[in-house]
Amino acid sequence: MNATGPDLILQRWNVIQYDLIPILAHELGGLTPKLKQVIYTLEWVRIEEFVASSWCGIGRPPLERAWLANAFVAK
């Protein structure tokens, strides 16, 4: 199965464009063009899939590492 086929890319784009953006705009009371660009980038990059989620004892929970990775991409 081709994970980057035109149909899958179009399907993912439609979900972002017609589902995610209107919901966020409603919850946040509007989106600036820069914020829309950050949302598109974070949705396409999906960096949280590449962040290791192993537990190494006391310290930062693994879920927060994905949040930090997203913040790094947004920065």
Buried (B, 14 or more C-beta within 10 A) or exposed (E): EEEEEEEEEEEEEEEBEEEEBEEBBEEEEEBEEEBBEBBBEBBEEEBBEEBEEEEEEEEEEEEEBBEEBBEEBEE
